[in-house]
Amino acid sequence: MAAASAITSVELPECPVCHDGYQEPKILPCTHLVCKKCVVSWLHKAGVKGGCPLCRAPILPSTSQGQRDLDTLVNDLPTDLATMALVDSHKTLSGQHVCMICEDNTAATSFCLQCDIKICTYCVKTHKKVPGTRKHVIEDLNKLSPQRLAEINRATCNVHDDRPAEVYCSTHRELICMLCATTNHRSCAEVKTITDVATEKRRELEQQAQRLRAMETALAAQIKEVKDMFPSMRRKVKDTFNDLEQWVEKRRQEVNTLIQAEEDATMTSLAELEKWRAALALNTASVGKLVQSASGGALLGMVNSLTTRLNDLESQTGTTRKIEAADLTFNLQKLDQLKADIASLGQITKPTTTPKTVQQPTQPAPATSTATTATTRRTADKPRGAELAKVLRVGDRVKPEPELVALGFLVRHRVPLLSDTQLSQSL
């Protein structure tokens, strides 16, 4: 029961396409994991330009033509060695626990991490007595988990499948055994232990991960800035036109106040004029009646006084009584210019400058001990910083190379899970 719990406590990773345990899982440019056979089968159906079966993102470069080299193209995609090791370890621990040394199917109780075999209780004792195996780490099968087995999974030599890989040749980028190191790779300048190379590469990957995180942070800030630009612009437009409406309303009230003041003053003047008009009407009516009805003697007796009164009325009305508001006008000389200014207010313009580029933070130069290897690697590959900056440039629609995406995926999700051997294999 203990063995079952150690195995079943780990969920076996499954391919999202075939829903079986991964078989050589490939890291697609979109970072989805799919079995190699599933990728090949999918592309045979969908064509070279077919996208990821999960998100439809491109899988192969657009320059790929035909299906004659489809297997090779898919094989060049990065392999998730950590997941492969976990799946293999799960299968190993899920199989029948039979001693792999005895020939009588004796039940196995332990597992030798160095020999990668299941052994029975008797063979454990023998294992600890033999000089060549007495220092091997032996663990209880009932407690051994797939993660633990995957962590110590030992790779084999690229040339000799029956020999464990012990060193890494940076010149040829191969995991090799000591026999190969002393023969075929004897003249190679950079042959180091797997642990040393893995430590060095972990440090390089972490440094690049920091640069990627910095670039991602800068890009996120730019995206947020662009997204916030439109709500901010709408608020500014609203505030501007609200202020304009308030200013127009204020000016309308001011003009109406001026008109009201002029109207009040004019109405007062008109009231006075109305009195004089009434006086004129009464006097002219009276004079007209006298002219028609009075006798000659009577008219001559009143003519002097009537003439004096009419002369006085005529002179006062003609010189002091004027309608001053008769010449008031509403000045609209600048109205057309004001309409033109309002029509051009708030025009949306785009800058003609080149879009901003996410800047890659300055990093210290690599250590001198790895200068030769790092220089060789960077010469063979494209400059990572420049390519990543190009991929993340705002406004461009550049598709990232699968290797770059895979590198970012490994840094974020897989490096902590990779053993030194698995990390060296993925280089």
Secondary structure, DSSP 8 states (H G I E B T S, - for coil): -HHHHHHHTS---B-TTT-SB-SSEEE-TTS-EEEHHHHHHHHHHH-TT-B-TTT--B-S-TT--SSTTHHHHHHTS-B-HHHHHHHHHHHHHHS--B-SS-SS--B--EEETTTTEEE-HHHHHHHHHSTTTTTS-EEETTT--HHHHHHT---B-SS-TTSB--EEETTTTEEE-HHHHHTTTTT-S-EEEHHHHHHHHHHHHHHHHHHHHHHHHHHHHHHHHHHHHHHHHHHHHHHHHHHHHHHHHHHHHHHHHHHHHHHHHHHHHHHHHHHHHHHHHHHHHHHHHHHHHS-HHHHHHHHHHHHHHHHHHHHHHHHT---GGGG-----TTHHHHHHHHHHTT------S--------------GGGHHHHHHHHHHS--HHHHHHHHT-TT------HHHHHHHHIIIIIGGG--HHHHHHT-
